[in-house]
Amino acid sequence: MATRRIVIDPVTRIEGHARISVHLDETGRVRAARFHVTEFRGFEKFCEGRLFWEMPAITARVCGICPVSHLIASAKAGDALLAVAIPPAAERLRRLMHLAQIVQSHALSFFHLASPDLLLGFDAPPEERNLFGLIARHPDLARAGIRLRQYGQEIIELLGGRRIHPAWVTPGGVAAPLRPEHRERMLAGWPEALRLARAALDRFKGTLDAHAEEAAVFGTFPSLFAGLVDADGHIDYYDGRVRFVGPDGVAVADGLDPTQYWEYLGEAIEPWSYLKFPYYLPWGYPDGAYRVGPLARLNVAAACGTPLADAELAEYRQRTGRVALSSFYYHYARLIEIVHALEQVGRLLDDPVILDRDVRARAGRNRHVGVGAAEAPRGTLYHHYEVDDDGRLVRVNLIIATGQNNLAMNRAVAQVATHYITGDDVREGVLNRLEAAIRAFDPCLSCSTHAAGTMPLVVDIIAADGRPLRQLRRDAVEAGR
């Protein structure tokens, strides 16, 4: 009896390239499923020998979607190497840019990448199930997504001089203070952005009943969740301590120092992926699998810490329970975080300290090791630098949110495959659901620097003796072949 393999190559509507393979036993039932990352980019290695001052600008080039997250984590590692506390205005301005990054990245993920499935249907024809189909069927929602992303990018541009890869955040603070006229432009666009975010959230909540099946099987399993929280237990995108909670919401570990991450995080390697598999070290591999990102942040936090987002969080928890175990709810959590981020943007813009001119602490290298951490849109991001006496890097380690979700993404694919696939008669809508299980995590494979190349989505059906029986490629399936 032959075993078979279904391969999807490439995975579409994600940031980067990947492949999914589903292995069937001789009865046609799913035996295993894997999410393969075949890219290797090498940022950690080719940064060796560079001065640490250059690292924020260099590592921002890791990704065009979330460059600010790398700027923030890198600059915080630089602060540690300088052994300085940055001025209050500089911290507020960094937070402001980072919140704008959360808004624009989450808007891209929900409106452009995920909503064609959610609003047009997972089984809709592929030629319609895309951004252009969304514009045709739901032009108001498509415009809202464009406008929300634009608002976040405008803040980044007004602060850093460009929307993509700004070099304004630097070790010791930021390069220049906020100009009063730029603050007024940010304030002018804020009410519309908040209105659009709340409307989109209401629209999504109206679709939940129609997606009960997907919510039940798109990565619904017990796991650990991790994220940064402040002293009050609120979500903190810029700073804070690491908290791990279990599937029952009880803290497994709390108050962990992100600059000592190696004490509680391990990284495993599998031969079928270049992307490493981080895990919670005390529980071992793979039992220490955990999730990060919007879903995890809402699970680990006592509250968001702003009134509108906290009201939405209370309703969210009524729907999902105290801890949401379904990865489908990443979409829901993302929209709540947009509201939360915008509320914080409003608070910061109303703070007079944000216009202070003192925005940079100046010093030389005072330490040989520096670690910076922040909550990127997709989860906790760590930058770890070791330098020589001249401040040149001798070792770089980047632990990316997508890598931390790697074990969970593989479990999600296996769960969806097991639910929908029996035999080799696989409909295009089933392939799309396999991809959608990955899209829920909004993986950023460009950021996954332990990984190189391009990765497509292909389904191979392989016999038990290893003979290839059939290969399903998206172009063939879409053409009806």
MARLO-390127 format. One record per residue (C-alpha): residue in three letters; chain; x negated, y, z. Coordinates in Angstrom, 1 decimal, decimal comma, padded with zeros to 4 digits. Layout:
BEGIN
ALA|A|X|Y|Z
...
This chain:
BEGIN
MET|A|000,0|000,0|000,0
ALA|A|-001,4|003,4|-001,0
THR|A|-001,7|006,5|001,1
ARG|A|-001,2|009,8|-000,6
ARG|A|-002,3|013,4|-000,1
ILE|A|-000,4|016,6|-000,9
VAL|A|-002,6|019,6|-001,4
ILE|A|-001,5|023,2|-001,7
ASP|A|-004,3|025,3|-003,3
PRO|A|-004,3|028,3|-002,9
VAL|A|-002,1|029,4|000,0
THR|A|-000,4|032,6|-001,1
ARG|A|000,7|035,8|000,6
ILE|A|-002,1|035,7|003,2
GLU|A|-005,2|037,8|003,6
GLY|A|-007,9|035,6|002,1
HIS|A|-008,0|032,2|000,5
ALA|A|-007,2|028,7|002,0
ARG|A|-005,9|025,3|001,2
ILE|A|-003,5|022,9|002,9
SER|A|-003,7|019,1|002,6
VAL|A|-001,0|016,7|003,8
HIS|A|-001,9|013,0|004,2
LEU|A|000,9|010,5|003,9
ASP|A|000,8|006,8|005,0
GLU|A|001,9|003,9|002,9
THR|A|005,5|004,5|003,8
GLY|A|005,5|008,1|002,6
ARG|A|005,5|009,6|006,1
VAL|A|003,1|012,3|007,2
ARG|A|000,0|010,9|008,9
ALA|A|-002,0|014,1|009,2
ALA|A|-002,1|017,7|007,9
ARG|A|-004,9|020,2|007,7
PHE|A|-005,4|023,9|007,0
HIS|A|-008,8|024,2|005,2
VAL|A|-010,9|027,3|005,2
THR|A|-013,6|027,0|002,6
GLU|A|-015,1|030,5|002,7
PHE|A|-018,5|031,3|004,2
ARG|A|-019,3|035,0|004,5
GLY|A|-022,3|035,1|006,8
PHE|A|-021,9|038,6|008,4
GLU|A|-023,4|037,4|011,6
LYS|A|-026,6|036,3|009,9
PHE|A|-027,2|039,2|007,5
CYS|A|-026,7|041,7|010,3
GLU|A|-029,8|040,5|012,1
GLY|A|-032,6|043,1|011,9
ARG|A|-030,2|046,0|011,5
LEU|A|-030,0|048,7|014,2
PHE|A|-027,0|048,4|016,4
TRP|A|-026,0|051,9|015,6
GLU|A|-025,2|050,7|012,1
MET|A|-022,9|047,9|013,2
PRO|A|-019,5|049,7|013,4
ALA|A|-019,8|050,8|009,8
ILE|A|-021,2|047,5|008,6
THR|A|-018,7|045,2|010,4
ALA|A|-015,8|047,4|009,4
ARG|A|-016,5|046,0|005,9
VAL|A|-015,6|042,5|007,2
CYS|A|-012,0|043,3|006,2
GLY|A|-010,1|046,0|004,3
ILE|A|-006,9|045,3|006,3
CYS|A|-008,2|045,6|009,9
PRO|A|-011,5|047,5|009,7
VAL|A|-010,5|049,6|012,7
SER|A|-010,4|046,6|015,0
HIS|A|-014,0|045,8|014,1
LEU|A|-015,0|049,4|014,5
ILE|A|-013,6|049,4|018,0
ALA|A|-015,1|046,1|019,2
SER|A|-018,4|046,9|017,6
ALA|A|-018,6|050,4|019,2
LYS|A|-017,7|049,0|022,6
ALA|A|-020,6|046,5|022,2
GLY|A|-022,7|049,6|021,4
ASP|A|-021,5|051,4|024,5
ALA|A|-022,6|048,4|026,6
LEU|A|-026,1|048,5|025,0
LEU|A|-026,3|052,2|025,7
ALA|A|-024,9|051,6|029,3
VAL|A|-022,7|054,7|029,1
ALA|A|-019,1|055,5|029,9
ILE|A|-017,6|057,4|026,9
PRO|A|-015,8|060,8|027,5
PRO|A|-012,0|060,6|028,2
ALA|A|-011,0|062,3|025,0
ALA|A|-013,1|059,8|023,0
GLU|A|-011,4|056,8|024,6
ARG|A|-008,0|058,3|023,9
LEU|A|-008,9|059,0|020,3
ARG|A|-010,2|055,4|019,8
ARG|A|-007,0|054,1|021,3
LEU|A|-005,0|056,4|018,9
MET|A|-006,8|055,0|015,8
HIS|A|-006,5|051,5|017,0
LEU|A|-002,7|051,9|017,5
ALA|A|-002,4|053,2|014,0
GLN|A|-004,2|050,1|012,9
ILE|A|-001,7|047,9|014,7
VAL|A|001,2|049,8|013,0
GLN|A|-000,2|049,6|009,4
SER|A|-001,4|046,0|009,6
HIS|A|001,8|044,7|011,2
ALA|A|003,8|046,6|008,6
LEU|A|001,8|044,9|005,8
SER|A|002,3|041,5|007,3
PHE|A|006,1|041,8|007,9
PHE|A|007,4|043,8|005,0
HIS|A|005,0|042,7|002,2
LEU|A|004,0|039,2|003,1
ALA|A|006,7|037,6|005,3
SER|A|010,0|039,4|004,5
PRO|A|010,4|037,9|001,0
ASP|A|010,9|034,5|002,7
LEU|A|013,0|035,9|005,5
LEU|A|015,4|038,1|003,4
LEU|A|015,4|036,4|000,0
GLY|A|015,2|032,8|001,3
PHE|A|012,5|030,1|001,6
ASP|A|014,0|028,3|-001,3
ALA|A|014,5|031,3|-003,6
PRO|A|012,8|031,0|-007,0
PRO|A|009,1|032,0|-006,7
GLU|A|009,4|034,6|-009,4
GLU|A|011,9|036,4|-007,2
ARG|A|010,5|035,6|-003,8
ASN|A|007,9|038,3|-003,7
LEU|A|007,4|042,0|-003,0
PHE|A|009,0|043,0|-006,3
GLY|A|012,0|040,8|-005,6
LEU|A|012,3|042,5|-002,2
ILE|A|012,2|045,9|-003,8
ALA|A|014,9|045,0|-006,2
ARG|A|017,2|043,4|-003,6
HIS|A|016,4|045,5|-000,5
PRO|A|014,9|048,8|-001,7
ASP|A|015,6|050,6|001,6
LEU|A|013,6|048,0|003,6
ALA|A|010,8|047,9|001,1
ARG|A|010,5|051,7|001,3
ALA|A|010,5|051,5|005,1
GLY|A|007,6|049,1|005,1
ILE|A|005,7|051,3|002,7
ARG|A|006,3|054,4|004,8
LEU|A|005,4|052,7|008,1
ARG|A|002,2|051,5|006,7
GLN|A|001,5|054,9|005,2
TYR|A|002,0|056,6|008,6
GLY|A|-000,5|054,3|010,3
GLN|A|-003,0|054,9|007,5
GLU|A|-002,5|058,7|007,6
ILE|A|-003,5|058,7|011,3
ILE|A|-006,6|056,7|010,5
GLU|A|-007,5|059,1|007,7
LEU|A|-006,9|062,2|009,7
LEU|A|-009,2|060,9|012,4
GLY|A|-011,8|059,1|010,4
GLY|A|-011,8|060,9|007,1
ARG|A|-010,7|057,8|005,1
ARG|A|-008,0|055,2|005,3
ILE|A|-010,2|052,2|004,7
HIS|A|-013,5|051,6|006,4
PRO|A|-013,8|054,9|008,3
ALA|A|-017,2|055,3|010,1
TRP|A|-015,9|057,7|012,7
VAL|A|-016,1|055,4|015,8
THR|A|-019,6|055,1|017,0
PRO|A|-021,5|053,8|020,1
GLY|A|-021,0|056,4|022,8
GLY|A|-017,6|057,7|021,5
VAL|A|-016,5|059,1|018,2
ALA|A|-018,1|061,3|015,7
ALA|A|-015,8|064,4|015,8
PRO|A|-012,9|065,7|017,9
LEU|A|-009,3|065,8|016,8
ARG|A|-008,3|069,0|015,0
PRO|A|-005,2|070,7|016,3
GLU|A|-003,6|070,9|012,8
HIS|A|-004,1|067,1|012,3
ARG|A|-002,4|066,4|015,6
GLU|A|000,6|068,4|014,4
ARG|A|000,7|066,4|011,2
MET|A|000,7|063,2|013,2
LEU|A|003,5|064,5|015,4
ALA|A|005,6|065,6|012,4
GLY|A|005,7|062,0|011,0
TRP|A|006,2|060,2|014,3
PRO|A|010,0|060,4|014,7
GLU|A|010,6|058,9|011,2
ALA|A|008,1|056,2|011,8
LEU|A|009,8|055,2|015,1
ARG|A|013,2|055,3|013,5
LEU|A|012,1|053,0|010,7
ALA|A|010,5|050,6|013,0
ARG|A|013,6|050,3|015,2
ALA|A|015,8|049,8|012,2
ALA|A|013,6|047,1|010,8
LEU|A|013,6|045,3|014,1
ASP|A|017,4|045,4|014,2
ARG|A|017,6|044,1|010,6
PHE|A|015,3|041,2|011,5
LYS|A|017,3|040,3|014,6
GLY|A|020,3|040,0|012,3
THR|A|018,6|037,2|010,3
LEU|A|017,7|035,0|013,2
ASP|A|020,7|032,8|013,1
ALA|A|020,1|032,0|009,5
HIS|A|016,6|030,8|010,3
ALA|A|017,3|028,6|013,3
GLU|A|015,8|025,5|011,6
GLU|A|012,5|027,3|010,7
ALA|A|012,3|028,7|014,2
ALA|A|012,6|025,2|015,6
VAL|A|009,8|023,6|013,5
PHE|A|007,4|026,4|012,5
GLY|A|004,7|025,6|015,0
THR|A|006,9|025,0|018,0
PHE|A|004,8|023,2|020,7
PRO|A|003,4|023,8|024,1
SER|A|000,0|025,5|024,2
LEU|A|-002,0|028,0|026,1
PHE|A|-001,7|031,7|025,2
ALA|A|-004,4|034,4|025,7
GLY|A|-004,6|038,2|025,5
LEU|A|-005,8|041,3|027,2
VAL|A|-003,7|043,0|029,9
ASP|A|-004,3|046,1|032,0
ALA|A|-004,3|046,3|035,8
ASP|A|-000,4|046,4|035,8
GLY|A|-000,2|043,3|033,5
HIS|A|000,9|045,4|030,5
ILE|A|-000,4|044,8|027,0
ASP|A|-003,7|046,6|026,5
TYR|A|-004,9|046,7|022,9
TYR|A|-008,1|048,6|023,6
ASP|A|-009,4|047,3|027,0
GLY|A|-008,3|045,2|029,9
ARG|A|-009,0|041,7|031,2
VAL|A|-008,2|038,3|029,6
ARG|A|-005,3|036,3|030,9
PHE|A|-004,4|032,7|029,9
VAL|A|-000,9|031,5|030,5
GLY|A|000,5|028,0|030,0
PRO|A|003,7|027,1|028,2
ASP|A|005,7|027,6|031,4
GLY|A|004,4|031,2|031,7
VAL|A|002,2|030,5|034,7
ALA|A|-001,2|032,0|034,6
VAL|A|-003,9|029,4|034,1
ALA|A|-006,6|032,0|034,5
ASP|A|-006,4|035,8|035,1
GLY|A|-008,8|038,7|035,3
LEU|A|-011,4|037,1|033,1
ASP|A|-014,1|039,5|031,9
PRO|A|-014,1|039,6|028,1
THR|A|-017,8|040,5|028,1
GLN|A|-018,5|037,1|029,6
TYR|A|-016,3|035,2|027,1
TRP|A|-018,8|032,2|026,8
GLU|A|-017,9|031,2|030,4
TYR|A|-014,4|030,2|029,3
LEU|A|-014,4|029,9|025,5
GLY|A|-016,0|027,1|023,5
GLU|A|-016,2|026,6|019,7
ALA|A|-015,8|023,3|018,0
ILE|A|-016,7|022,3|014,5
GLU|A|-014,8|020,0|012,1
PRO|A|-016,3|018,7|008,8
TRP|A|-013,3|019,7|006,7
SER|A|-013,4|023,5|007,5
TYR|A|-016,0|026,2|007,7
LEU|A|-013,8|028,0|010,2
LYS|A|-014,7|027,1|013,8
PHE|A|-012,2|026,0|016,4
PRO|A|-012,3|028,0|019,6
TYR|A|-010,8|026,4|022,7
TYR|A|-010,3|027,1|026,4
LEU|A|-013,5|025,6|027,8
PRO|A|-012,2|024,3|031,1
TRP|A|-009,6|022,2|029,3
GLY|A|-012,0|020,8|026,6
TYR|A|-011,4|020,2|022,9
PRO|A|-008,8|019,9|021,6
ASP|A|-006,7|020,1|024,7
GLY|A|-007,8|023,7|025,3
ALA|A|-006,0|024,9|022,1
TYR|A|-004,5|028,3|022,6
ARG|A|-002,8|031,0|020,6
VAL|A|-003,6|034,8|020,3
GLY|A|-001,9|037,7|018,6
PRO|A|001,5|039,3|019,0
LEU|A|003,3|036,2|020,1
ALA|A|000,6|035,5|022,7
ARG|A|000,5|039,1|023,9
LEU|A|004,2|039,1|024,7
ASN|A|003,8|035,8|026,4
VAL|A|000,9|036,8|028,7
ALA|A|002,1|040,3|029,6
ALA|A|004,4|041,2|032,4
ALA|A|005,7|044,0|030,2
CYS|A|004,8|046,2|027,3
GLY|A|004,7|049,3|029,4
THR|A|006,9|051,6|027,3
PRO|A|010,7|051,9|027,6
LEU|A|011,9|051,0|024,1
ALA|A|009,5|048,1|023,7
ASP|A|010,3|046,8|027,1
ALA|A|014,0|046,9|026,3
GLU|A|013,3|044,9|023,1
LEU|A|011,1|042,5|025,1
ALA|A|013,9|041,8|027,5
GLU|A|016,2|040,9|024,6
TYR|A|013,5|038,9|023,0
ARG|A|013,0|036,8|026,1
GLN|A|016,7|036,2|026,4
ARG|A|016,5|034,6|022,9
THR|A|013,2|032,7|023,3
GLY|A|012,8|032,1|027,0
ARG|A|010,1|033,6|029,2
VAL|A|007,5|032,1|026,9
ALA|A|008,2|031,8|023,2
LEU|A|006,7|028,5|021,9
SER|A|007,7|028,9|018,3
SER|A|005,2|030,5|016,0
PHE|A|008,1|031,6|013,8
TYR|A|008,6|034,3|016,5
TYR|A|005,3|035,9|015,6
HIS|A|007,3|038,0|013,1
TYR|A|009,7|039,1|015,9
ALA|A|006,8|040,0|018,2
ARG|A|005,1|041,9|015,4
LEU|A|008,0|044,3|015,1
ILE|A|008,3|044,8|018,8
GLU|A|004,6|045,7|018,8
ILE|A|005,1|048,3|016,1
VAL|A|007,7|050,0|018,3
HIS|A|005,3|049,7|021,3
ALA|A|002,3|051,1|019,4
LEU|A|004,3|054,0|018,1
GLU|A|005,6|054,8|021,6
GLN|A|002,0|054,9|022,8
VAL|A|001,0|057,1|019,8
GLY|A|003,6|059,6|021,0
ARG|A|002,2|059,6|024,5
LEU|A|-001,4|060,1|023,4
LEU|A|-000,5|062,9|021,0
ASP|A|001,3|064,7|023,9
ASP|A|-001,7|064,4|026,2
PRO|A|-003,7|067,7|026,1
VAL|A|-007,0|065,8|026,8
ILE|A|-006,9|064,4|023,3
LEU|A|-007,9|067,8|021,9
ASP|A|-011,0|068,1|024,1
ARG|A|-014,2|068,8|022,2
ASP|A|-016,4|066,5|024,3
VAL|A|-016,1|063,2|022,5
ARG|A|-019,5|061,5|022,7
ALA|A|-022,0|060,3|025,3
ARG|A|-025,6|060,3|024,0
ALA|A|-028,2|057,8|025,2
GLY|A|-030,8|055,3|023,9
ARG|A|-030,8|051,6|024,3
ASN|A|-030,7|050,7|027,9
ARG|A|-029,7|047,0|027,7
HIS|A|-030,5|044,1|025,4
VAL|A|-027,0|042,5|025,4
GLY|A|-023,7|044,2|024,6
VAL|A|-020,2|042,7|024,2
GLY|A|-017,2|044,5|023,0
ALA|A|-013,6|043,2|022,9
ALA|A|-010,2|044,5|021,8
GLU|A|-006,9|043,2|020,7
ALA|A|-006,9|043,3|016,9
PRO|A|-003,5|042,9|015,2
ARG|A|-004,0|039,2|014,9
GLY|A|-005,4|038,7|018,4
THR|A|-008,4|039,1|020,7
LEU|A|-011,6|040,1|018,9
TYR|A|-015,1|039,8|020,4
HIS|A|-018,4|041,3|019,1
HIS|A|-021,5|040,1|020,9
TYR|A|-024,9|041,7|020,1
GLU|A|-028,4|041,0|021,3
VAL|A|-031,1|043,5|020,4
ASP|A|-034,9|043,9|020,8
ASP|A|-036,6|046,9|022,5
ASP|A|-036,1|049,0|019,4
GLY|A|-032,4|048,3|019,2
ARG|A|-032,6|045,9|016,3
LEU|A|-030,2|043,0|016,3
VAL|A|-031,7|039,5|017,0
ARG|A|-028,4|037,7|017,4
VAL|A|-024,8|038,5|016,4
ASN|A|-021,7|036,5|017,3
LEU|A|-018,2|037,4|016,2
ILE|A|-015,2|035,5|017,5
ILE|A|-012,2|036,4|015,4
ALA|A|-008,5|036,1|016,2
THR|A|-007,8|033,8|013,2
GLY|A|-010,4|031,4|014,4
GLN|A|-008,8|031,3|017,8
ASN|A|-005,5|030,4|016,1
ASN|A|-007,1|027,7|014,0
LEU|A|-006,1|024,7|016,1
ALA|A|-002,5|026,1|016,4
MET|A|-002,3|026,7|012,7
ASN|A|-003,2|023,1|012,0
ARG|A|-000,6|021,9|014,4
ALA|A|002,0|024,1|012,8
VAL|A|001,3|022,8|009,3
ALA|A|001,5|019,2|010,6
GLN|A|004,8|019,9|012,3
VAL|A|006,4|021,5|009,2
ALA|A|005,0|018,7|007,0
THR|A|006,4|016,0|009,2
HIS|A|009,8|017,7|009,3
TYR|A|010,2|018,3|005,6
ILE|A|008,2|015,7|003,7
THR|A|008,9|012,0|003,1
GLY|A|007,3|010,6|000,0
ASP|A|005,9|012,4|-002,9
ASP|A|009,1|014,1|-004,2
VAL|A|008,2|017,5|-002,7
ARG|A|010,2|020,5|-003,7
GLU|A|008,7|023,9|-004,2
GLY|A|010,6|025,3|-001,2
VAL|A|008,9|022,7|001,0
LEU|A|005,5|023,8|-000,2
ASN|A|006,5|027,4|000,5
ARG|A|007,5|026,4|004,1
LEU|A|004,1|024,9|004,6
GLU|A|002,6|028,2|003,5
ALA|A|005,1|030,2|005,6
ALA|A|004,0|028,3|008,7
ILE|A|000,5|029,8|008,1
ARG|A|001,9|033,2|007,2
ALA|A|003,6|033,4|010,6
PHE|A|000,1|033,7|012,1
ASP|A|-000,9|036,4|009,5
PRO|A|-004,4|034,9|009,2
CYS|A|-007,2|037,2|008,1
LEU|A|-009,6|034,8|006,5
SER|A|-011,9|037,7|005,4
CYS|A|-012,5|038,3|009,1
SER|A|-013,3|034,7|009,8
THR|A|-017,0|035,2|009,4
HIS|A|-018,0|031,7|010,4
ALA|A|-016,5|030,7|007,0
ALA|A|-017,4|031,4|002,6
GLY|A|-015,9|031,2|-000,9
THR|A|-012,3|031,0|-002,1
MET|A|-009,7|028,7|-000,9
PRO|A|-006,5|027,8|-002,9
LEU|A|-003,3|026,0|-002,0
VAL|A|-003,0|022,5|-003,7
VAL|A|-001,2|019,4|-002,7
ASP|A|-003,0|016,1|-003,5
ILE|A|-001,3|012,7|-003,1
ILE|A|-003,9|010,1|-002,5
ALA|A|-003,5|006,3|-002,2
ALA|A|-004,6|004,4|000,9
ASP|A|-007,6|003,1|-001,1
GLY|A|-008,6|006,7|-002,0
ARG|A|-007,2|006,7|-005,5
PRO|A|-005,6|010,0|-006,5
LEU|A|-002,0|009,4|-007,4
ARG|A|-000,7|012,9|-008,0
GLN|A|-001,7|016,6|-007,6
LEU|A|000,8|019,4|-007,1
ARG|A|-000,4|022,8|-008,0
ARG|A|001,8|025,9|-007,5
ASP|A|001,6|026,8|-011,2
ALA|A|002,8|023,3|-012,2
VAL|A|005,6|023,2|-009,6
GLU|A|006,8|026,6|-010,6
ALA|A|006,8|025,6|-014,3
GLY|A|008,9|022,5|-013,3
ARG|A|006,2|020,0|-014,2
